[in-house]
Amino acid sequence: MPIQFLNLHHSSLIVSNTEKSLVFYRNVLGLKQLERPPLPFPGAWLQVGESGVQQIHLLELDNPDPTTGRPEHGGRDRHVALTVASLNPVLESLESNRVHYTLSISGRRALFCRDPDGNAIEIIEQTV
C-alpha cells in the first residue's frame, strides 16, 4: 500500500527569543498562539488557517544559522510558504510595521519576508 500523505502538520523554526518572535508572528502576521506541551525549552506553537491542523512551531535555541549574508530574496533560501485569501492586508501590516519584504520574482501574487531571526516566510495569495 502506498504512503498517503494528508497535509503538512507543522514546520519548526529556530528563534533566539520567543517573545520577540511572537511580536512578529502574532502582531504582524496575525497568527493565533496555541497551547503547547510542557517541553524543557522555551518556544511557542502557532495556528495557520482556521482548522488548527497546520502549525508553525517556534523553538527557542541558539541559532546555528547566520542572520546576515542570507540572500536578499527569501525565495532563494529555505523558507515556509503560507497562503492567504488576499495579499493586501499582509502588505499593509508589513509596511506599517516596517518589515522589509520582496515581491515574488515568479510573477505570481506573493512576497517574501524574514522574521527577527532571519527565517524566510513566503506568503502567497490563493487563486480561486
C-alpha positions as CSV (number, residue, x, y, z in Angstrom):
1,M,0.0,0.0,0.0
2,P,1.5,3.4,-1.0
3,I,2.0,6.1,1.7
4,Q,-0.8,8.6,1.6
5,F,0.2,12.0,3.0
6,L,-2.8,14.1,4.2
7,N,-1.2,17.5,4.9
8,L,1.7,19.3,6.5
9,H,1.1,19.3,10.2
10,H,3.8,21.8,11.2
11,S,7.0,23.4,10.4
12,S,9.5,24.3,13.1
13,L,11.6,27.4,13.1
14,I,14.6,28.2,15.4
15,V,14.3,31.5,17.1
16,S,16.6,33.2,19.6
17,N,13.9,35.0,21.6
18,T,10.3,33.6,21.7
19,E,8.7,36.8,23.0
20,K,10.4,38.9,20.3
21,S,9.4,36.4,17.6
22,L,5.8,36.3,18.9
23,V,5.5,40.1,18.2
24,F,6.2,39.3,14.6
25,Y,4.1,36.2,14.2
26,R,1.1,37.3,16.3
27,N,1.1,41.0,15.9
28,V,2.4,41.5,12.3
29,L,1.2,38.3,10.6
30,G,-1.8,37.8,12.9
31,L,-1.3,34.1,13.7
32,K,-3.0,32.7,16.7
33,Q,-0.9,31.3,19.5
34,L,-1.8,27.8,20.7
35,E,-1.2,25.9,23.9
36,R,1.9,23.8,23.7
37,P,3.1,20.8,25.6
38,P,5.3,21.3,28.6
39,L,8.7,21.0,27.0
40,P,12.2,21.6,28.6
41,F,12.9,24.6,26.4
42,P,11.1,27.9,25.5
43,G,9.0,28.2,22.4
44,A,5.5,28.7,21.0
45,W,3.0,26.9,18.7
46,L,1.1,29.0,16.2
47,Q,-2.1,28.1,14.3
48,V,-2.1,28.6,10.5
49,G,-5.5,28.7,9.0
50,E,-8.9,28.1,10.6
51,S,-8.7,24.3,11.2
52,G,-5.7,24.4,13.6
53,V,-4.3,21.4,11.8
54,Q,-1.4,23.3,10.2
55,Q,1.0,25.0,12.6
56,I,4.3,26.8,12.9
57,H,6.4,25.7,16.0
58,L,8.9,28.3,17.3
59,L,11.8,26.6,19.1
60,E,14.0,28.9,21.2
61,L,17.5,27.6,20.8
62,D,20.9,29.0,19.9
63,N,20.6,29.7,16.2
64,P,23.3,27.9,14.2
65,D,22.4,29.9,11.1
66,P,23.8,33.3,10.3
67,T,21.3,36.1,10.3
68,T,23.5,38.1,7.9
69,G,24.8,37.1,4.5
70,R,21.5,35.4,3.6
71,P,20.0,36.1,0.1
72,E,18.1,39.3,0.0
73,H,15.2,37.5,-1.7
74,G,13.8,34.8,0.6
75,G,12.8,32.7,-2.4
76,R,16.5,31.8,-2.8
77,D,16.7,30.5,0.8
78,R,14.9,27.7,2.7
79,H,11.5,29.0,3.7
80,V,8.0,28.3,4.9
81,A,5.2,29.2,2.5
82,L,1.7,30.2,3.7
83,T,-1.4,31.1,1.6
84,V,-3.7,34.0,2.3
85,A,-7.1,35.0,0.8
86,S,-5.7,38.4,-0.1
87,L,-2.2,39.7,-0.1
88,N,-3.3,43.3,0.6
89,P,-3.7,43.1,4.4
90,V,-0.3,41.4,4.6
91,L,1.3,44.2,2.6
92,E,-0.4,46.8,4.8
93,S,0.8,45.1,8.0
94,L,4.3,44.6,6.8
95,E,4.6,48.2,5.7
96,S,3.0,49.7,8.8
97,N,5.4,47.6,11.0
98,R,8.4,48.5,8.8
99,V,9.1,44.8,7.9
100,H,11.2,44.5,4.7
101,Y,9.8,42.3,2.0
102,T,10.4,41.4,-1.6
103,L,7.7,40.5,-4.2
104,S,7.9,37.1,-5.8
105,I,10.1,37.2,-9.0
106,S,7.8,34.4,-10.5
107,G,5.2,37.0,-11.4
108,R,2.5,35.5,-9.1
109,R,1.0,37.5,-6.3
110,A,3.3,36.5,-3.5
111,L,6.0,38.0,-1.3
112,F,8.9,37.0,0.9
113,C,9.9,38.5,4.3
114,R,12.0,37.4,7.2
115,D,11.3,37.1,10.9
116,P,13.6,38.7,13.5
117,D,15.9,35.7,13.3
118,G,16.2,35.7,9.5
119,N,13.8,32.8,8.8
120,A,12.3,33.3,5.4
121,I,8.5,33.3,5.1
122,E,6.7,33.2,1.7
123,I,3.1,34.5,1.7
124,I,1.1,33.6,-1.4
125,E,-2.3,35.0,-2.4
126,Q,-4.6,32.0,-3.0
127,T,-6.0,31.9,-6.6
128,V,-9.5,30.6,-7.0
